[in-house]
């Protein structure tokens, strides 16, 4: 039986466990070994204390303590190596467990996708897309036909219409040339009476004041 078989208590005829169960057992073993480490470290400290205490008074006891310390240190070193191995194995199992979960999920997704496409035929899909494209083309042609105005009178000659329009424009131009300036009949009549404004504008006659009337009268009275 292997070392791990002894640690985990596996037997040859024992059924294989799942990765999750194996990871849990490895974690439990790690916890047990860590506790063993702590115990050995305390024992080493104790033996060192005994060796220091009896180094001079009782050399035999001190040497015995150092021997036990060496054994504990060797066990501690073995446990360190075992913990490293267990940690690597646990990480590998955790990675495998993750990969298994991912693969299971992808497998279920593939099955779901296959079930979704079960009733789909690629040829039928292409035919359907061709029908859709054809109907879209028909709809476009119908829209173009509806959007174009109904062409009444399309049988008329466009050149004839252009000539008629030019004749109308020339006729209007001739009328405009003949009506340049007012005729004699259209001239305004001369008013027979002077407008009020003109009457008011005439200069009024200036009244001559005979300033010497009084002097002449006075002279005539003196001479008589």
C-alpha positions, 0 to 999 in steps of 0.5 A: 500500500502506498504512503497516501493509501496509508494516510487516507486509509484507502484500500485496494478494493475500495471504490474510487471517490470523487474529486470533491471527496479527495480534496476534502480528505487532503484538506483534513490531512493538511490540518492534521499535519499542521497541528503535528507541526505545532506540537513538534515545534513546542517539543523542540522548544522544550528540549532546548530549554532542558539542554540549556538548563542542564548544560553544566549541571547535568551534561547527560540530560542536556545531551539527551534533550538535544538528541530528542530535539534532533529527532523532532526536527527531522520529523518536522522536516518530513512533515514539511515535505509531506505538506508540500506534496499534499498541497500540490496534489490538492491544487491539481485535484481542484484544477481537475474538478474545475475542468470537469465542471466546465466540461460538464457545463459545455457538454450540457450547452452542446446538447441544448444547442443540438436540441434547438437545431433538431427541427431545423434544416439548413436547406429549408433555412436557405429556401426560407431566406430566398423567399424572404429576399424575393418578397422584400424585392416585390415589396420594394417594387410595389412601394416604388409604384405607389410612390410615383404619381399617376401619369395622366396625359403622358402621351402629350408632346413635351416639345410642343408644350415648350413651344407654346410656353415660349409663345405665351412669354413672347406675347407678354413681352410684346404687351409690356413693350407697347405700354411703356409710358402713359398715352395722351388719354391717360395724361392728367387734366389741368385744373380750372381753378387755382388750388387753395394751396396756390391761392394762399401762396400768392403775395398779398398787396402791400398797403401803402401808409401815407405817413405825411397826411397829418403834417399836410393837414396841419400845414393847410390849416396854418396857411389859411 
